[in-house]
Amino acid sequence: MKQCLRVQLLTAICLMLIPLAAISQNQGGKSENPAPFPKMQSTGNIEADRINYEKAVKEWNEAERMRVQKLQQDASKSNISSKRIEKEKSKPVHQASANEKVAAGKAREITILDLPGYPKYIVTGDPVQDEKNYQIAKSKWMSENQETYEKYVKEHSAKSSQSGNLKNRKKVERSN
């Protein structure tokens, strides 16, 4: 019997709280959310419909202007200047550099050429920036180590031409 009374009491309290929650939500959301943009309603008279629609749009624009003004006043009261907000919005999001990501363990290093001091391709998740960083580091290394790079190119081009000749010889041997 006592449990039944408790359940009834809790049910009554919950039923009383539901309208209070709805009222508080309606009052709290009036100033922050814009009213829906007016829709054109057809009554059969095109000219009257157009005039009513334009009037509704003007009223909506005025109500929206007043709402925005109130929000700006509320922001200035709470010591948040609109200039500061705009400044924060215009700031670019900090992009961690390749070195920061490598230090944090969020990036991968890929060895393209196994030469002493030759830069590694660092994958950070932004392929455009990764390629740009790699090309800059590579050109810097090439300008600083011209002799090593030229020696590598000569050796590599000699190997390429030899393997190319072998392929051509195989083709020639097969055709005979």
N, C-alpha and C positions, 0 to 999 in steps of 0.2 A: 504494500500500500504506500509506504513511504517512497519507494522508487518511482512509482507511478506519479505521485505528487511532484517529485523532483523533475521528472521528464516534462510534465505539464508546465511547470514553472520555467524551465529552461526554454521550452518552446515559446512560451508567451514573451519572454525577454527577447529572444531572437526575432520574433515577429515585430516587436516594437523597435528593434535596432535597424531593421532593413529600411524603413522609410527615412530614418535619420541619416543613414549612409547615403541614400539616393539624394536627399536634400543637400547634404554637404558637398557631394560631387557636382551637382548642378550649380551651386553657388560658386564653388572654387574654379570651375572651368569656363565661366562666362567671359572673363576678361582675357584669358589666354588663347582660346581657340577662336578663329575667325568664323563668322556666320557663312553658310554655304552661299555661293554665288547664285543670284536669281536666275530662274529659268523662264523662258518665254512660254506663256500660257495662251492657248488659242481659244478665243470665244466666238470666232466666226467673222469678226470685224478686224481686218488686217491692220488698218490704221490705228484703231484703239489699242490693239494688242501691242503694236510697236511703241506707242506712247507710254503705255503702262510698263512695258519692259524697260524703256529708257529711264522712267521715273524710279523703278525698283533698283536699277543699276546705280543711279545717282545716290539713292539712299544707302545702298550697300557700300559704295565708295566712301561716303561720309562716315558711316558707322565704322568702317575699317580704319579710316584716318584717325578717328577718335580712339579706337582701340590701341593703335600703334603709339599714339601720343601718351596714353595712359601707361603703356608698358615702358616707354622711355622715361616717364616721370618716376615710375616705380624703380627703375634701374638706377636713376640718379639718386633717389632716396637711399638706396642700399649701397651707396658709394661705388657703384660700378659705372664708369663713364662709357658712353657708346664709342668714344675714340679708342679706349683701351680694348674693348671687345673687338672692334674692327681691326685693330693692330694685331691682336692675337689670331684672328681669322686669317689675316694676310701673311702671317709667318709661315714659312715652309716647315713641314714636319721634318724633324732631324733625321737625316739618313746616316746611319752608321757607315763609316768608311770601311773599305775592304780590310784594312789593318785592324780596326776595332772588331769587326766580325770574326776575323781569324783568331784574335786574342780571346774572344768570347766563345769560340768553338762553334760558331754558327755558319762558317763558310768552309768550302773544300778547296784544296790546292791541287791543280792538275799540272803535271810536268809535261811540257810540250817538247822541249829540247833538253837533253841532258848535257848541258854545258855549264862550266863553273860560273856562278853568278847570274846565269840567265834567269829572267823573271818567270814565275809560275803563273798560270792562269788561275785566278781566284774566283770561284763561283759563290756569289752572295745571294742570288735569287733575282737580281736585276740584270738580264743578259745584255742590255744595251750599255749600261754603266760598266759591267764586267769587261766587255770587249774594249770599251774606251780606255779603261784603266790598264788593261793588258797591252794595248797598242802603244800607249804613252810609255809604260815601263820598258817595253821591248825596244822602242826607238831610242830611248835614253841609254839602254844597255848597248845597243849597236853603235851609237856615237861614241861611247866611252871605251868600247872594246872592238874597234874596227879591225884590227889585225886578227883577233880570234875569230870574229864573224866571217871575214873574208876567207880564212883558212878553212873554216867549216863549210862554207858555200862551195869552195873549190873541190873539197873532198866529196861532198854530197853530190855535186853535179857530175863528177867523174863516175861515181857509183851509179847514178841514174843513167848516164849515157852507156855504161857497160851493160847494165841490165836491159836497156832498150835494144842494144845490138844483139844480145842473146835472144830476145824475143823475135827480132827480125830474122835471125839465123834459123830459129826453129820454124818459122813460117816458110822460109825458103826451102829448108830441108823437107818439110811436109809436102810442098808443092812439087818437088822433084820426084 
